[in-house]
Amino acid sequence: MPMRLRTLLRLAALLVALLLILRIVGRPFASPALGYIAKVTCSQVFVGGLSADAAIAELPKLAVTKAIRTTVDVPARRARATLPLILTREARYHAGLGCTLVPLGADLVTFPELSEAAALSDSLAARPWPEGDQPLATVPASIDMAKLAAALDRAFSEPSSGERNTRAIVVVHQGRIVAERYATGFGPETRFPGWSMTKSVGSALVGTLVRDGALALDQRALFAAWRAPGDRRADITLRHLLWMSDGLDAEESYAPNGGATRLLFGSRDIAATAMANPSAVAPGERWYYSSATSNLLSQLVRDRVGGSLQDYLTFPRRVLFDRIGMRSAVMEPDATGLFVGSSFMYATARDWARFGQFYLQDGVWNGERLLPEGWVAFSRAPAPAAPLGEYGGQWWLNAGPPGDSTRRPFPQVPAELFYASGFEGQTVAVLPSRALVVVRLGLSRPDDAYDLGELLSGVLAAIAP
C-alpha cells in the first residue's frame, strides 16, 4: 500500500476516533442545552402560538446556539434541536398537555387524548372579568388613569442596559380589570409561560388535597424511598417541602450543565431524580429554593390522586382551572406523565390574573371554598428558615427579616405583598389590603431588567387607598 494512502487512512481513522470521543464526551453536556431549546421552542409554537421563526428568534443568543440547528415540524407537532454529529433532542406536543421532552434512550409514556379547553361562549365572554373576559368599562374615579398609564409606560419601556421585553400587564382592582396592555404581536388570547410561577399553582393543587384530607401539613415519611431505617429524609414533612426547607442536597443551578438544568431538560423521570437527592441538613434547618422540591410536591399530588394517568392529568382542570375560569391554562408533563410542577405551565395574562384573584379571595370562588381555611395565610407567612422572610408556601414574600420589615426586598411596596415569580420576569403580585392583583409577563434578560418594585409602586400611586 502506498505510504500516502496509508497516511490518509490513518488520518481518517484518527478523525473517526476523535468524532466518537466527541460524541461520548459531548453528549452529556449537550443534552440539557438541546433539551431546553427543543422544549421551549415546541411550547412557544404549539402552546404560546408563536410562529416557528419567532420562537427560534427568542432563544438565548449564546455562542454555542449558533452551532445548533432548531427545526419545527408543524404537521408532526414536534420541535428538534440538533448539534451536528453529536446529538438531537426532540419535544412533542399533545393536545391539552402542551409539549414534553423526549428522553434519551427511551420514549414517552402513552398520553391519553385530552381535549383542548373549551372557549368562552360569546354571551359569557361579553360579561365583565373574571366571570367573562371584559375589562371594566368605566374606571372608578379613585384611580388616576394618567398615573396608571405612566406606570405601564415605564414597564414597557426599555432600560439603558439589558432587555426588559414586557409583553403583557393586567391590573385588577376590587375584582375587575382596570388596566391592560400588550406588546405588539401579543394579546388577550396569547398563552404565556409562567416558569416558576407554576410552583405557586402547584401549591394550590396540594391545598385542595389537604382540604379533602388526602394530605396533611405535618405528614412525614412521604415516599417509600425515604422510609429505610436511619434515613433522615423520613422526617421531611409536607410543610418542609412547601417551605423549601427539606434539607435535601439539590443544586438550583441553571448553568448549561447545572443541577436544575439537568433535572428539567436531561431527566426522563423528574420526580425520581429529585427523590434521589440525599439529605444535607436536618429538615427545617435551612431554606434553599429548589425546583426539585416543587416536583416532589407534584409526585405527592400524583400519588394521592391515584387512578389512571388520565385521572391525574385532568386533576388540575377539575379541581382548579375549570372552577375559577382559567380555561387557557396548560400544565406540561415530563416523559412519565408527571406535571413539571416547578416550571412548565402556560396561561393567558387574564387567567394568570384569575389565579392571583383566587388567592386574594382566600381560596374562595363564587362563594365556594376551594382551598382549606388558613391555606392562603400559611402560603403568605414566612418560612421560619427563610433568612429575609422572603418565602412562604411556594410564594415569594416582601416581609423582610423577622422583626425588621424595613429590610424587605421592595421597601417602596407594603410588606403584605406576596407574589408568584418566574424566570425572565413573570409575576403575579397580590396586595390584599389594596384589593390589587398585578400580572406582568415578558422576556427580560437578565431578570433584573424588569423591576417589580417600580411597577407596583407606580400602580399603587395611581390607586387611592
C-alpha positions as a LaTeX table, in Angstrom:
\begin{tabular}{lrrr}
\hline
Residue & $x$ (\AA) & $y$ (\AA) & $z$ (\AA) \\
\hline
Met1 & 0.00 & 0.00 & 0.00 \\
Pro2 & 1.50 & 3.38 & $-0.93$ \\
Met3 & 2.67 & 5.45 & 2.03 \\
Arg4 & 0.40 & 8.36 & 1.05 \\
Leu5 & $-2.66$ & 6.11 & 1.13 \\
Arg6 & $-1.64$ & 4.63 & 4.48 \\
Thr7 & $-1.27$ & 8.16 & 5.86 \\
Leu8 & $-4.73$ & 9.13 & 4.62 \\
Leu9 & $-6.26$ & 6.01 & 6.17 \\
Arg10 & $-4.56$ & 6.74 & 9.49 \\
Leu11 & $-5.85$ & 10.32 & 9.40 \\
Ala12 & $-9.36$ & 9.08 & 8.59 \\
Ala13 & $-9.22$ & 6.58 & 11.44 \\
Leu14 & $-7.99$ & 9.30 & 13.79 \\
Leu15 & $-10.80$ & 11.61 & 12.68 \\
Val16 & $-13.41$ & 8.88 & 13.28 \\
Ala17 & $-11.92$ & 8.19 & 16.71 \\
Leu18 & $-11.99$ & 11.89 & 17.58 \\
Leu19 & $-15.63$ & 12.15 & 16.49 \\
Leu20 & $-16.55$ & 9.12 & 18.60 \\
Ile21 & $-14.79$ & 10.62 & 21.62 \\
Leu22 & $-16.53$ & 13.94 & 20.99 \\
Arg23 & $-19.91$ & 12.21 & 20.85 \\
Ile24 & $-19.27$ & 10.24 & 24.04 \\
Val25 & $-17.90$ & 13.20 & 25.97 \\
Gly26 & $-20.09$ & 15.88 & 24.43 \\
Arg27 & $-23.50$ & 14.22 & 24.62 \\
Pro28 & $-23.96$ & 14.53 & 28.42 \\
Phe29 & $-23.08$ & 18.23 & 28.26 \\
Ala30 & $-25.07$ & 18.95 & 25.10 \\
Ser31 & $-28.19$ & 17.06 & 26.15 \\
Pro32 & $-29.69$ & 19.58 & 28.65 \\
Ala33 & $-28.96$ & 22.56 & 26.41 \\
Leu34 & $-30.50$ & 20.88 & 23.36 \\
Gly35 & $-33.39$ & 19.72 & 25.52 \\
Tyr36 & $-34.06$ & 23.29 & 26.64 \\
Ile37 & $-34.09$ & 24.55 & 23.06 \\
Ala38 & $-36.37$ & 21.76 & 21.78 \\
Lys39 & $-38.80$ & 22.03 & 24.70 \\
Val40 & $-39.07$ & 25.82 & 24.77 \\
Thr41 & $-39.41$ & 26.06 & 21.00 \\
Cys42 & $-42.13$ & 23.39 & 20.95 \\
Ser43 & $-44.09$ & 25.08 & 23.75 \\
Gln44 & $-43.81$ & 28.57 & 22.31 \\
Val45 & $-45.11$ & 27.39 & 18.93 \\
Phe46 & $-47.81$ & 24.89 & 19.87 \\
Val47 & $-48.95$ & 26.39 & 23.20 \\
Gly48 & $-47.85$ & 30.03 & 23.03 \\
Gly49 & $-48.96$ & 30.47 & 19.44 \\
Leu50 & $-45.72$ & 31.94 & 18.09 \\
Ser51 & $-44.50$ & 31.21 & 14.60 \\
Ala52 & $-41.55$ & 28.85 & 14.32 \\
Asp53 & $-39.31$ & 31.71 & 13.21 \\
Ala54 & $-40.40$ & 33.92 & 16.12 \\
Ala55 & $-39.91$ & 31.13 & 18.67 \\
Ile56 & $-36.42$ & 30.34 & 17.36 \\
Ala57 & $-35.50$ & 34.05 & 17.29 \\
Glu58 & $-36.35$ & 34.27 & 21.01 \\
Leu59 & $-33.81$ & 31.64 & 22.04 \\
Pro60 & $-30.85$ & 32.93 & 24.08 \\
Lys61 & $-28.12$ & 34.40 & 21.87 \\
Leu62 & $-25.23$ & 32.28 & 23.14 \\
Ala63 & $-22.14$ & 31.35 & 21.15 \\
Val64 & $-22.98$ & 27.64 & 21.33 \\
Thr65 & $-26.51$ & 28.16 & 19.96 \\
Lys66 & $-25.07$ & 29.32 & 16.64 \\
Ala67 & $-23.92$ & 25.75 & 16.02 \\
Ile68 & $-27.33$ & 24.27 & 16.91 \\
Arg69 & $-29.95$ & 23.66 & 14.23 \\
Thr70 & $-33.51$ & 24.15 & 15.50 \\
Thr71 & $-36.45$ & 22.93 & 13.43 \\
Val72 & $-40.22$ & 22.79 & 13.89 \\
Asp73 & $-42.41$ & 20.21 & 12.16 \\
Val74 & $-45.94$ & 21.61 & 12.43 \\
Pro75 & $-47.83$ & 18.61 & 10.95 \\
Ala76 & $-45.93$ & 16.22 & 13.25 \\
Arg77 & $-46.36$ & 18.66 & 16.19 \\
Arg78 & $-42.75$ & 18.50 & 17.31 \\
Ala79 & $-39.58$ & 20.58 & 17.58 \\
Arg80 & $-35.99$ & 19.40 & 17.36 \\
Ala81 & $-32.61$ & 20.82 & 18.33 \\
Thr82 & $-29.52$ & 19.28 & 16.74 \\
Leu83 & $-25.84$ & 19.72 & 17.40 \\
Pro84 & $-24.43$ & 18.16 & 14.22 \\
Leu85 & $-22.52$ & 14.91 & 14.70 \\
Ile86 & $-23.27$ & 14.96 & 18.44 \\
Leu87 & $-26.94$ & 14.77 & 19.40 \\
Thr88 & $-30.56$ & 15.61 & 18.57 \\
Arg89 & $-33.24$ & 16.31 & 21.19 \\
Glu90 & $-36.96$ & 16.36 & 20.42 \\
Ala91 & $-40.10$ & 17.68 & 22.14 \\
Arg92 & $-43.61$ & 16.62 & 21.15 \\
Tyr93 & $-46.95$ & 18.35 & 21.56 \\
His94 & $-50.06$ & 16.60 & 22.90 \\
Ala95 & $-53.44$ & 18.33 & 22.87 \\
Gly96 & $-54.40$ & 19.72 & 26.26 \\
Leu97 & $-50.98$ & 18.88 & 27.72 \\
Gly98 & $-48.52$ & 21.07 & 25.87 \\
Cys99 & $-45.06$ & 19.83 & 25.00 \\
Thr100 & $-42.99$ & 17.08 & 26.55 \\
Leu101 & $-39.29$ & 16.45 & 26.03 \\
Val102 & $-38.46$ & 13.00 & 24.66 \\
Pro103 & $-35.80$ & 11.40 & 26.91 \\
Leu104 & $-32.59$ & 9.95 & 25.55 \\
Gly105 & $-32.74$ & 6.21 & 25.04 \\
Ala106 & $-36.45$ & 5.97 & 25.89 \\
Asp107 & $-39.84$ & 7.15 & 24.73 \\
Leu108 & $-42.75$ & 8.96 & 26.30 \\
Val109 & $-45.48$ & 7.28 & 28.29 \\
Thr110 & $-48.64$ & 6.86 & 26.21 \\
Phe111 & $-50.62$ & 10.00 & 26.91 \\
Pro112 & $-54.43$ & 9.91 & 26.79 \\
Glu113 & $-56.18$ & 12.06 & 24.21 \\
Leu114 & $-57.39$ & 15.17 & 26.01 \\
Ser115 & $-59.49$ & 17.92 & 24.51 \\
Glu116 & $-58.33$ & 21.49 & 24.42 \\
Ala117 & $-60.04$ & 23.73 & 26.96 \\
Ala118 & $-63.41$ & 24.97 & 25.75 \\
Ala119 & $-63.56$ & 28.61 & 24.73 \\
Leu120 & $-65.92$ & 31.03 & 26.46 \\
Ser121 & $-69.30$ & 31.35 & 24.81 \\
Asp122 & $-69.96$ & 34.76 & 23.25 \\
Ser123 & $-72.53$ & 35.60 & 25.90 \\
Leu124 & $-70.19$ & 34.69 & 28.77 \\
Ala125 & $-67.18$ & 36.36 & 27.16 \\
Ala126 & $-69.16$ & 39.59 & 27.00 \\
Arg127 & $-69.56$ & 39.65 & 30.78 \\
Pro128 & $-67.06$ & 41.53 & 32.97 \\
Trp129 & $-63.90$ & 39.74 & 34.04 \\
Pro130 & $-63.48$ & 37.40 & 35.94 \\
Glu131 & $-66.86$ & 35.80 & 35.12 \\
Gly132 & $-66.31$ & 36.76 & 31.49 \\
Asp133 & $-63.45$ & 38.45 & 29.71 \\
Gln134 & $-64.30$ & 42.14 & 29.52 \\
Pro135 & $-62.27$ & 44.80 & 31.36 \\
Leu136 & $-64.15$ & 47.36 & 33.42 \\
Ala137 & $-65.99$ & 49.74 & 31.07 \\
Thr138 & $-65.91$ & 52.71 & 33.46 \\
Val139 & $-62.91$ & 53.04 & 35.73 \\
Pro140 & $-63.67$ & 54.35 & 39.26 \\
Ala141 & $-62.80$ & 57.96 & 39.99 \\
Ser142 & $-60.48$ & 56.74 & 42.77 \\
Ile143 & $-58.00$ & 55.63 & 40.06 \\
Asp144 & $-55.78$ & 58.24 & 38.40 \\
Met145 & $-55.64$ & 56.80 & 34.88 \\
Ala146 & $-52.88$ & 59.18 & 33.81 \\
Lys147 & $-50.62$ & 57.94 & 36.59 \\
Leu148 & $-51.58$ & 54.33 & 35.88 \\
Ala149 & $-50.79$ & 54.75 & 32.18 \\
Ala150 & $-47.43$ & 56.30 & 33.09 \\
Ala151 & $-46.60$ & 53.30 & 35.29 \\
Leu152 & $-47.36$ & 50.96 & 32.41 \\
Asp153 & $-45.37$ & 53.16 & 30.02 \\
Arg154 & $-42.32$ & 52.75 & 32.24 \\
Ala155 & $-42.85$ & 49.00 & 32.48 \\
Phe156 & $-43.00$ & 48.67 & 28.68 \\
Ser157 & $-40.00$ & 50.95 & 28.08 \\
Glu158 & $-36.51$ & 49.53 & 27.61 \\
Pro159 & $-33.78$ & 50.13 & 30.23 \\
Ser160 & $-30.33$ & 51.53 & 29.50 \\
Ser161 & $-28.89$ & 48.03 & 29.74 \\
Gly162 & $-30.44$ & 44.61 & 29.26 \\
Glu163 & $-33.75$ & 43.74 & 27.61 \\
Arg164 & $-36.98$ & 44.29 & 29.50 \\
Asn165 & $-39.32$ & 42.95 & 26.79 \\
Thr166 & $-42.57$ & 43.43 & 28.71 \\
Arg167 & $-45.31$ & 41.65 & 26.79 \\
Ala168 & $-48.41$ & 41.89 & 28.96 \\
Ile169 & $-49.64$ & 43.70 & 32.06 \\
Val170 & $-53.04$ & 43.27 & 33.66 \\
Val171 & $-54.06$ & 45.35 & 36.68 \\
Val172 & $-57.02$ & 44.11 & 38.73 \\
His173 & $-58.58$ & 46.30 & 41.43 \\
Gln174 & $-61.52$ & 45.22 & 43.57 \\
Gly175 & $-62.06$ & 42.17 & 41.38 \\
Arg176 & $-62.17$ & 43.95 & 38.00 \\
Ile177 & $-59.59$ & 44.65 & 35.30 \\
Val178 & $-58.86$ & 48.40 & 35.38 \\
Ala179 & $-55.83$ & 48.42 & 33.05 \\
Glu180 & $-54.49$ & 46.00 & 30.45 \\
Arg181 & $-51.75$ & 46.35 & 27.86 \\
Tyr182 & $-49.92$ & 44.05 & 25.44 \\
Ala183 & $-46.82$ & 44.37 & 23.30 \\
Thr184 & $-47.21$ & 44.18 & 19.53 \\
Gly185 & $-47.90$ & 40.62 & 18.42 \\
Phe186 & $-49.41$ & 39.55 & 21.76 \\
Gly187 & $-52.91$ & 39.86 & 23.14 \\
Pro188 & $-55.63$ & 38.55 & 25.48 \\
Glu189 & $-55.65$ & 35.16 & 23.75 \\
Thr190 & $-51.87$ & 34.64 & 23.97 \\
Arg191 & $-50.71$ & 31.94 & 26.40 \\
Phe192 & $-47.58$ & 32.99 & 28.27 \\
Pro193 & $-45.12$ & 30.73 & 30.11 \\
Gly194 & $-45.20$ & 31.11 & 33.87 \\
Trp195 & $-41.92$ & 29.26 & 34.53 \\
Ser196 & $-41.56$ & 29.16 & 38.33 \\
Met197 & $-44.99$ & 30.74 & 38.88 \\
Thr198 & $-46.04$ & 27.12 & 38.29 \\
Lys199 & $-44.75$ & 26.41 & 41.82 \\
Ser200 & $-47.48$ & 28.60 & 43.31 \\
Val201 & $-50.13$ & 26.85 & 41.22 \\
Gly202 & $-48.77$ & 23.51 & 42.42 \\
Ser203 & $-49.20$ & 24.70 & 46.00 \\
Ala204 & $-52.88$ & 25.35 & 45.29 \\
Leu205 & $-53.29$ & 21.80 & 43.95 \\
Val206 & $-51.70$ & 20.48 & 47.14 \\
Gly207 & $-54.11$ & 22.66 & 49.10 \\
Thr208 & $-57.14$ & 21.01 & 47.52 \\
Leu209 & $-55.87$ & 17.63 & 48.73 \\
Val210 & $-55.27$ & 18.99 & 52.23 \\
Arg211 & $-58.85$ & 20.29 & 52.20 \\
Asp212 & $-60.08$ & 16.79 & 51.33 \\
Gly213 & $-57.92$ & 15.10 & 53.98 \\
Ala214 & $-55.68$ & 13.29 & 51.48 \\
Leu215 & $-52.62$ & 15.20 & 52.73 \\
Ala216 & $-51.67$ & 16.95 & 55.97 \\
Leu217 & $-49.05$ & 19.62 & 56.56 \\
Asp218 & $-47.19$ & 17.65 & 59.21 \\
Gln219 & $-47.38$ & 14.33 & 57.42 \\
Arg220 & $-43.95$ & 12.63 & 57.24 \\
Ala221 & $-42.37$ & 9.55 & 55.59 \\
Leu222 & $-43.83$ & 10.90 & 52.37 \\
Phe223 & $-42.18$ & 8.48 & 49.93 \\
Ala224 & $-41.35$ & 4.79 & 50.20 \\
Ala225 & $-37.77$ & 5.50 & 49.07 \\
Trp226 & $-37.26$ & 7.64 & 52.19 \\
Arg227 & $-38.56$ & 5.15 & 54.78 \\
Ala228 & $-35.48$ & 2.97 & 55.29 \\
Pro229 & $-34.21$ & 2.79 & 58.89 \\
Gly230 & $-31.96$ & 5.75 & 59.67 \\
Asp231 & $-32.96$ & 7.75 & 56.58 \\
Arg232 & $-33.28$ & 11.33 & 57.79 \\
Arg233 & $-35.49$ & 12.12 & 54.78 \\
Ala234 & $-38.33$ & 10.29 & 56.54 \\
Asp235 & $-38.56$ & 13.33 & 58.83 \\
Ile236 & $-39.34$ & 15.65 & 55.93 \\
Thr237 & $-42.95$ & 16.81 & 56.15 \\
Leu238 & $-45.25$ & 18.35 & 53.58 \\
Arg239 & $-44.78$ & 21.63 & 55.44 \\
His240 & $-41.00$ & 21.42 & 54.90 \\
Leu241 & $-41.46$ & 20.84 & 51.16 \\
Leu242 & $-43.82$ & 23.77 & 50.78 \\
Trp243 & $-41.37$ & 25.97 & 52.72 \\
Met244 & $-38.36$ & 24.88 & 50.60 \\
Ser245 & $-36.81$ & 23.72 & 53.88 \\
Asp246 & $-36.47$ & 19.96 & 53.31 \\
Gly247 & $-32.69$ & 19.91 & 53.79 \\
Leu248 & $-32.06$ & 17.93 & 50.60 \\
Asp249 & $-28.78$ & 18.27 & 48.73 \\
Ala250 & $-30.19$ & 19.69 & 45.48 \\
Glu251 & $-28.46$ & 22.16 & 43.18 \\
Glu252 & $-30.57$ & 25.01 & 41.80 \\
Ser253 & $-28.13$ & 25.98 & 39.07 \\
Tyr254 & $-29.19$ & 26.89 & 35.55 \\
Ala255 & $-25.73$ & 26.77 & 34.07 \\
Pro256 & $-25.61$ & 24.66 & 30.85 \\
Asn257 & $-24.94$ & 21.55 & 32.91 \\
Gly258 & $-26.23$ & 22.77 & 36.28 \\
Gly259 & $-28.40$ & 20.72 & 38.60 \\
Ala260 & $-31.73$ & 22.37 & 37.76 \\
Thr261 & $-30.94$ & 22.34 & 34.03 \\
Arg262 & $-30.17$ & 18.62 & 34.12 \\
Leu263 & $-33.31$ & 17.98 & 36.18 \\
Leu264 & $-35.68$ & 19.77 & 33.81 \\
Phe265 & $-34.05$ & 19.07 & 30.46 \\
Gly266 & $-31.93$ & 15.98 & 30.98 \\
Ser267 & $-34.04$ & 13.69 & 33.13 \\
Arg268 & $-36.74$ & 11.28 & 31.99 \\
Asp269 & $-38.30$ & 10.87 & 35.44 \\
Ile270 & $-38.03$ & 14.23 & 37.17 \\
Ala271 & $-39.59$ & 13.09 & 40.46 \\
Ala272 & $-37.26$ & 10.08 & 40.74 \\
Thr273 & $-34.28$ & 12.34 & 40.11 \\
Ala274 & $-35.45$ & 14.78 & 42.78 \\
Met275 & $-36.27$ & 11.98 & 45.23 \\
Ala276 & $-32.75$ & 10.57 & 44.94 \\
Asn277 & $-31.18$ & 13.73 & 46.39 \\
Pro278 & $-29.56$ & 12.86 & 49.72 \\
Ser279 & $-30.13$ & 14.73 & 52.95 \\
Ala280 & $-27.68$ & 17.58 & 53.54 \\
Val281 & $-29.08$ & 19.03 & 56.79 \\
Ala282 & $-31.98$ & 18.19 & 59.07 \\
Pro283 & $-35.41$ & 19.20 & 57.75 \\
Gly284 & $-36.33$ & 22.74 & 58.73 \\
Glu285 & $-32.76$ & 23.88 & 59.42 \\
Arg286 & $-32.10$ & 25.56 & 56.06 \\
Trp287 & $-34.12$ & 27.37 & 53.42 \\
Tyr288 & $-32.97$ & 26.59 & 49.88 \\
Tyr289 & $-35.00$ & 27.43 & 46.79 \\
Ser290 & $-35.21$ & 24.24 & 44.75 \\
Ser291 & $-37.14$ & 23.16 & 41.66 \\
Ala292 & $-36.52$ & 19.57 & 42.72 \\
Thr293 & $-38.61$ & 20.20 & 45.84 \\
Ser294 & $-41.57$ & 21.51 & 43.84 \\
Asn295 & $-41.51$ & 18.42 & 41.66 \\
Leu296 & $-41.64$ & 16.25 & 44.77 \\
Leu297 & $-44.89$ & 18.05 & 45.54 \\
Ser298 & $-46.09$ & 17.10 & 42.06 \\
Gln299 & $-45.33$ & 13.46 & 42.82 \\
Leu300 & $-47.24$ & 13.67 & 46.09 \\
Val301 & $-50.25$ & 15.01 & 44.22 \\
Arg302 & $-49.97$ & 12.20 & 41.69 \\
Asp303 & $-49.72$ & 9.58 & 44.44 \\
Arg304 & $-52.76$ & 10.93 & 46.28 \\
Val305 & $-54.95$ & 11.44 & 43.21 \\
Gly306 & $-54.37$ & 7.82 & 42.19 \\
Gly307 & $-56.44$ & 6.16 & 39.49 \\
Ser308 & $-55.44$ & 6.25 & 35.85 \\
Leu309 & $-52.98$ & 8.57 & 34.16 \\
Gln310 & $-55.96$ & 10.43 & 32.72 \\
Asp311 & $-57.39$ & 10.91 & 36.22 \\
Tyr312 & $-54.16$ & 12.62 & 37.24 \\
Leu313 & $-53.68$ & 14.65 & 34.05 \\
Thr314 & $-57.20$ & 16.09 & 34.27 \\
Phe315 & $-56.95$ & 16.79 & 38.02 \\
Pro316 & $-55.81$ & 20.45 & 37.73 \\
Arg317 & $-58.72$ & 21.25 & 35.44 \\
Arg318 & $-61.26$ & 19.51 & 37.64 \\
Val319 & $-60.27$ & 20.99 & 40.98 \\
Leu320 & $-58.90$ & 24.40 & 39.97 \\
Phe321 & $-58.75$ & 25.67 & 36.39 \\
Asp322 & $-62.34$ & 24.95 & 35.38 \\
Arg323 & $-63.63$ & 26.08 & 38.77 \\
Ile324 & $-62.14$ & 29.60 & 38.55 \\
Gly325 & $-62.36$ & 30.08 & 34.79 \\
Met326 & $-58.69$ & 29.52 & 33.88 \\
Arg327 & $-59.70$ & 27.93 & 30.58 \\
Ser328 & $-56.41$ & 28.67 & 28.83 \\
Ala329 & $-54.22$ & 27.03 & 31.49 \\
Val330 & $-51.95$ & 24.20 & 30.31 \\
Met331 & $-49.62$ & 22.30 & 32.63 \\
Glu332 & $-46.97$ & 20.26 & 30.83 \\
Pro333 & $-45.80$ & 16.79 & 31.95 \\
Asp334 & $-42.45$ & 15.01 & 31.77 \\
Ala335 & $-41.93$ & 11.75 & 29.87 \\
Thr336 & $-43.55$ & 9.73 & 32.70 \\
Gly337 & $-46.69$ & 11.87 & 32.74 \\
Leu338 & $-45.77$ & 13.87 & 35.88 \\
Phe339 & $-46.61$ & 17.57 & 35.71 \\
Val340 & $-43.37$ & 19.54 & 35.90 \\
Gly341 & $-44.67$ & 21.47 & 38.88 \\
Ser342 & $-41.63$ & 23.68 & 39.20 \\
Ser343 & $-41.66$ & 25.25 & 35.78 \\
Phe344 & $-43.94$ & 24.22 & 32.92 \\
Met345 & $-47.29$ & 25.99 & 32.78 \\
Tyr346 & $-48.87$ & 28.37 & 30.26 \\
Ala347 & $-51.90$ & 30.64 & 30.57 \\
Thr348 & $-53.21$ & 33.94 & 29.24 \\
Ala349 & $-52.48$ & 37.10 & 31.21 \\
Arg350 & $-56.13$ & 37.29 & 32.24 \\
Asp351 & $-56.03$ & 33.73 & 33.53 \\
Trp352 & $-52.84$ & 34.36 & 35.49 \\
Ala353 & $-54.75$ & 37.31 & 36.98 \\
Arg354 & $-57.65$ & 34.98 & 37.85 \\
Phe355 & $-55.20$ & 32.87 & 39.82 \\
Gly356 & $-53.98$ & 35.94 & 41.73 \\
Gln357 & $-57.58$ & 37.00 & 42.40 \\
Phe358 & $-58.33$ & 33.50 & 43.68 \\
Tyr359 & $-55.60$ & 33.92 & 46.33 \\
Leu360 & $-56.73$ & 37.47 & 47.07 \\
Gln361 & $-60.15$ & 35.95 & 47.83 \\
Asp362 & $-58.59$ & 33.48 & 50.29 \\
Gly363 & $-59.10$ & 30.48 & 48.02 \\
Val364 & $-62.84$ & 31.10 & 47.62 \\
Trp365 & $-64.53$ & 31.43 & 44.21 \\
Asn366 & $-68.19$ & 32.23 & 43.62 \\
Gly367 & $-68.86$ & 31.58 & 47.29 \\
Glu368 & $-67.27$ & 28.12 & 47.24 \\
Arg369 & $-64.18$ & 27.39 & 49.31 \\
Leu370 & $-61.69$ & 25.53 & 47.10 \\
Leu371 & $-58.67$ & 25.84 & 49.39 \\
Pro372 & $-58.83$ & 24.93 & 53.08 \\
Glu373 & $-59.35$ & 27.61 & 55.68 \\
Gly374 & $-55.98$ & 29.15 & 56.51 \\
Trp375 & $-54.18$ & 27.86 & 53.40 \\
Val376 & $-53.58$ & 31.30 & 51.89 \\
Ala377 & $-52.48$ & 32.63 & 55.29 \\
Phe378 & $-49.98$ & 29.75 & 55.52 \\
Ser379 & $-48.79$ & 30.42 & 51.97 \\
Arg380 & $-48.03$ & 34.09 & 52.71 \\
Ala381 & $-46.42$ & 33.56 & 56.13 \\
Pro382 & $-42.59$ & 33.46 & 56.07 \\
Ala383 & $-40.93$ & 30.07 & 56.30 \\
Pro384 & $-39.01$ & 30.05 & 59.62 \\
Ala385 & $-35.71$ & 29.24 & 57.91 \\
Ala386 & $-36.04$ & 31.92 & 55.19 \\
Pro387 & $-33.42$ & 34.45 & 56.35 \\
Leu388 & $-35.09$ & 37.54 & 54.88 \\
Gly389 & $-38.67$ & 36.42 & 55.35 \\
Glu390 & $-38.73$ & 36.24 & 51.57 \\
Tyr391 & $-40.59$ & 32.96 & 51.08 \\
Gly392 & $-43.70$ & 31.24 & 52.32 \\
Gly393 & $-45.61$ & 28.21 & 50.99 \\
Gln394 & $-44.37$ & 28.25 & 47.38 \\
Trp395 & $-44.99$ & 32.01 & 47.17 \\
Trp396 & $-42.45$ & 34.84 & 47.38 \\
Leu397 & $-42.94$ & 37.47 & 50.11 \\
Asn398 & $-41.98$ & 41.06 & 50.89 \\
Ala399 & $-41.99$ & 40.57 & 54.66 \\
Gly400 & $-38.33$ & 41.29 & 55.49 \\
Pro401 & $-36.26$ & 39.54 & 58.19 \\
Pro402 & $-38.04$ & 38.59 & 61.42 \\
Gly403 & $-38.63$ & 41.76 & 63.44 \\
Asp404 & $-37.24$ & 44.06 & 60.73 \\
Ser405 & $-39.69$ & 44.70 & 57.90 \\
Thr406 & $-37.62$ & 47.70 & 56.78 \\
Arg407 & $-35.14$ & 45.35 & 55.06 \\
Arg408 & $-37.67$ & 43.83 & 52.72 \\
Pro409 & $-36.94$ & 43.19 & 49.02 \\
Phe410 & $-39.21$ & 46.02 & 47.84 \\
Pro411 & $-39.18$ & 48.72 & 50.53 \\
Gln412 & $-41.38$ & 51.03 & 48.43 \\
Val413 & $-44.16$ & 48.42 & 48.46 \\
Pro414 & $-46.18$ & 47.30 & 51.53 \\
Ala415 & $-44.80$ & 44.34 & 53.47 \\
Glu416 & $-48.03$ & 42.39 & 52.88 \\
Leu417 & $-47.13$ & 41.82 & 49.21 \\
Phe418 & $-46.91$ & 38.18 & 48.16 \\
Tyr419 & $-46.23$ & 37.09 & 44.62 \\
Ala420 & $-45.63$ & 34.24 & 42.23 \\
Ser421 & $-42.42$ & 34.76 & 40.32 \\
Gly422 & $-40.92$ & 33.11 & 37.26 \\
Phe423 & $-37.83$ & 33.15 & 35.05 \\
Glu424 & $-37.40$ & 36.15 & 32.74 \\
Gly425 & $-39.68$ & 38.39 & 34.77 \\
Gln426 & $-43.04$ & 36.63 & 35.13 \\
Thr427 & $-45.08$ & 37.90 & 38.09 \\
Val428 & $-48.50$ & 37.58 & 39.70 \\
Ala429 & $-48.44$ & 40.09 & 42.57 \\
Val430 & $-51.14$ & 40.27 & 45.26 \\
Leu431 & $-51.70$ & 43.17 & 47.70 \\
Pro432 & $-54.69$ & 42.22 & 49.87 \\
Ser433 & $-55.35$ & 45.49 & 51.71 \\
Arg434 & $-55.46$ & 47.35 & 48.39 \\
Ala435 & $-57.63$ & 44.66 & 46.71 \\
Leu436 & $-54.99$ & 44.63 & 43.98 \\
Val437 & $-53.58$ & 41.98 & 41.64 \\
Val438 & $-50.90$ & 42.91 & 39.09 \\
Val439 & $-49.74$ & 40.48 & 36.40 \\
Arg440 & $-46.61$ & 41.17 & 34.38 \\
Leu441 & $-45.33$ & 38.81 & 31.68 \\
Gly442 & $-42.30$ & 39.20 & 29.45 \\
Leu443 & $-38.91$ & 38.02 & 28.30 \\
Ser444 & $-36.49$ & 40.01 & 30.46 \\
Arg445 & $-32.79$ & 39.27 & 30.07 \\
Pro446 & $-31.35$ & 39.45 & 32.62 \\
Asp447 & $-34.27$ & 39.03 & 35.02 \\
Asp448 & $-33.46$ & 42.28 & 36.82 \\
Ala449 & $-34.01$ & 44.27 & 33.62 \\
Tyr450 & $-37.57$ & 44.31 & 34.98 \\
Asp451 & $-38.22$ & 45.96 & 38.37 \\
Leu452 & $-41.30$ & 44.65 & 40.17 \\
Gly453 & $-40.98$ & 47.28 & 42.90 \\
Glu454 & $-41.02$ & 50.12 & 40.39 \\
Leu455 & $-44.10$ & 48.73 & 38.63 \\
Leu456 & $-46.06$ & 48.15 & 41.84 \\
Ser457 & $-45.17$ & 51.49 & 43.40 \\
Gly458 & $-46.33$ & 53.23 & 40.21 \\
Val459 & $-49.62$ & 51.31 & 40.21 \\
Leu460 & $-50.17$ & 51.98 & 43.93 \\
Ala461 & $-49.58$ & 55.70 & 43.42 \\
Ala462 & $-52.40$ & 55.71 & 40.87 \\
Ile463 & $-54.99$ & 53.99 & 43.07 \\
Ala464 & $-56.35$ & 55.77 & 46.15 \\
Pro465 & $-56.22$ & 53.64 & 49.33 \\
\hline
\end{tabular}
